[in-house]
Amino acid sequence: MDEKKERRFGDVIREARLKKQPPLSLRKFAERLGIAAAYLSKIESNMDRPPAADKVEKMADILRLDKIELLQLAKRLPTEFESAFKENSRAPDFMRVAMHSGFSPEKLEQMIQKERTKKPK
């Protein structure tokens, strides 16, 4: 049986930190993140849950990892979504409509690409 090993947040962080050239020490990385080294050690050992979205995004920046992928692995929403939900009372309704729209992933991808290529007004 060829079972795919589940990628865990802590494993991805530790691996990326050690692959960085030059490798980034746990203490130095924790210092740059503004968290305790002991807490980071627990995160990397998968003994504690991933930190808040802003810290996950900072980890991605420092380690040059894809933010969205890392946020998904951490089961966190991007901070821009959190801001949108706090600033616009209709954002949750929009999300509900999008979730229940019945659009296929392909159709959603087409819509996203079309929006990205629009010229700014």
C-alpha positions in Angstrom: 0.0 0.0 0.0 1.4 3.4 -1.0 0.1 5.7 1.6 1.1 9.4 1.4 2.5 10.7 4.6 0.6 13.6 5.9 2.7 16.8 5.9 2.5 18.4 9.4 3.0 22.1 10.0 5.9 21.7 12.5 7.8 19.3 10.2 7.5 21.7 7.3 8.7 24.7 9.4 11.7 22.8 10.9 12.7 21.4 7.5 12.6 24.8 5.8 14.4 26.5 8.7 17.3 24.0 8.5 17.4 24.1 4.7 17.8 27.9 4.7 21.3 29.0 3.7 22.9 29.5 6.1 20.6 27.4 8.4 18.6 29.5 10.8 18.9 28.5 14.5 15.8 27.8 16.4 16.6 30.7 18.8 17.3 33.2 16.0 14.1 32.2 14.2 12.0 32.5 17.3 13.6 35.9 18.0 12.7 37.1 14.5 9.2 35.9 15.0 8.8 37.5 18.4 8.0 34.2 20.1 9.7 32.1 22.8 12.2 29.5 21.5 10.5 26.9 23.8 7.1 27.6 22.1 8.7 27.3 18.6 10.3 24.0 19.6 6.9 22.7 20.6 5.5 23.9 17.3 8.3 22.2 15.3 7.8 19.0 17.3 4.0 19.1 16.5 3.4 19.2 20.3 1.6 22.6 20.1 -0.7 23.9 17.5 0.5 26.4 14.9 0.5 30.1 15.9 -1.9 32.8 14.8 -2.1 33.7 11.1 0.1 36.8 11.4 2.9 34.6 12.8 2.4 31.9 10.1 2.6 34.6 7.4 5.8 35.9 9.0 7.2 32.4 9.1 6.4 32.0 5.4 8.2 35.3 4.6 11.3 34.5 6.5 11.5 30.9 5.2 10.4 31.9 1.7 7.5 29.4 1.7 4.2 29.9 0.0 1.9 31.8 2.4 -1.3 30.3 1.3 0.0 26.7 1.5 1.5 27.3 4.9 -1.7 28.9 6.2 -3.8 26.0 4.9 -1.4 23.6 6.6 -1.8 25.6 9.8 -5.6 25.7 9.3 -5.5 29.5 9.5 -7.1 32.2 7.4 -5.0 34.9 5.8 -4.9 38.1 7.9 -6.4 40.0 4.9 -9.5 37.8 5.2 -9.8 38.5 9.0 -9.5 42.2 8.2 -12.2 42.0 5.5 -14.6 40.1 7.9 -14.0 42.7 10.6 -14.3 45.7 8.4 -17.2 44.6 6.2 -20.3 43.1 7.8 -21.4 41.6 4.4 -18.1 39.7 3.9 -19.5 36.5 5.7 -22.6 36.6 3.5 -20.4 36.9 0.4 -18.4 33.9 1.6 -21.6 31.8 2.2 -22.9 32.6 -1.2 -19.5 31.7 -2.8 -19.4 28.4 -0.9 -22.9 27.4 -1.9 -22.8 28.8 -5.5 -22.4 25.4 -7.1 -19.4 26.6 -9.2 -16.9 23.9 -10.0 -13.3 24.5 -8.9 -12.5 25.1 -12.6 -15.2 27.8 -12.9 -13.9 29.5 -9.7 -10.4 29.4 -11.1 -11.5 31.0 -14.3 -13.3 33.8 -12.4 -10.2 34.4 -10.2 -7.9 34.6 -13.3 -10.3 36.9 -15.1 -10.3 39.2 -12.0 -6.5 39.2 -11.7 -6.1 40.3 -15.4 -8.5 43.2 -15.1 -7.0 46.6 -15.4 -7.2 48.8 -12.3 -9.9 51.5 -12.5 
